[in-house]
Amino acid sequence: MEAPSRYVSWINDNIGFNPRAQAHSKALCSYLDADFQTSIPLLKECLDSGNLVLELDMDVPPGGGPRSRNIDMGYRTGTPAVEVLVAVENKTTMDCPWSSSQKPS
């Protein structure tokens, strides 16, 4: 699994980190996809044959709810009958190096 170290390098090369920016999400998802394809040969075979499609920043139609959902990364079947088989939603948390009582003035 190289995704974690590749993502840290990407963050360091792209100073000005915004945890909500799509560029960061797409970078992490592309690294995860590379790891998944390396470690799951059947996934790579399905992607290479076109039986599955990788989609980043994927809009998923509502399934009984009032609005669509957006997921960071998904492996889906082709159209017209789209079925999302695997979905990844990444979250970034930022830890404050000081507690509220030690906050600088």
N, C-alpha and C positions, 0 to 999 in steps of 0.2 A: 504494500500500500504506500504509494508515493504522494497521494493527494494532500495529506496534511503538510508535509514539508514543502511541496511545490506551492501550496497556497500561502504559506508563511513567506516564502521567497517572493511571490507575486505581490503580497502586501508591502513588503519592504521595498520593492522596486516601484511601487505606485503610492508614494507618500501622499497623505491627505485622505486617509481612510474615512469613508462614509459607509457605515454598516448597512445603509438602505440602498446604496447604489447598485444598479443592475450589473455593472461591469464586474464587481466583486463576486456577485452571485454566479454570473456566467463563468468566471474563471474557476471558481471552486467546483461547479458542476461539471465542467469539461475535464477537470482533473479526476473527479470521482468516476466519470464515464470511462476514462482511460484505464483506471484501476479495475472497474467492473469488467470491462472487455478483456483485460489481461487475465483476470482470475476466474472468469466464467465463460469458457469457450462456447457454450451453447448460446449465450447472449450475443457474442460477436458473430456467430454464424447466422443468427436470426436478423441481426442488423445488416450484415453483408448481403443477405439474400433479399432484403426488403420486406421481410415478414414483420419486422418491428422497425419503428422509426424513433430516433431520439429527438426530443423537442425540448429546447430550453425556454423558460418563461412561457409556459404552456397555459392557455386558457382552456378550462374544462367547462363544458356547458352545464347548466343547472340540472341536477338530478332530483327534481321534485321541489327544489328550493327556488326562491325568487331571483337569484342572481348567479352568474357564473363564478367559478373559482379560478385562481391563478396559482400554479405550482411552479417551483423553480426548475424542475427537471422531470421529465417523464419518458417512459418507453411505451409507445402506443402502437396499436395495429393501424393499418392504413384506412383510408376513406373508402366507402362512405360510412361504414359501421365502425366508428372509432371506439376503441376500448382501451383505457389506460391500464396497463398491466403492472407497472411499477412507477411510483411517484416519489420524488425526493423534495423535501422542503427544508432548506437550510436556514439556520438562525445564527446570528452572530451576537455574542454577549460581550460587553466590554466591562471589565472589572476595574473599579476605581482603586488606585494604589493606596489610598488612605481612607480611614473611616470618617464618618461625619464629624466626630469629635476632634479629629486631627486635620481637618480641612484647612488649607492655607488661607490666610486672610488677604 
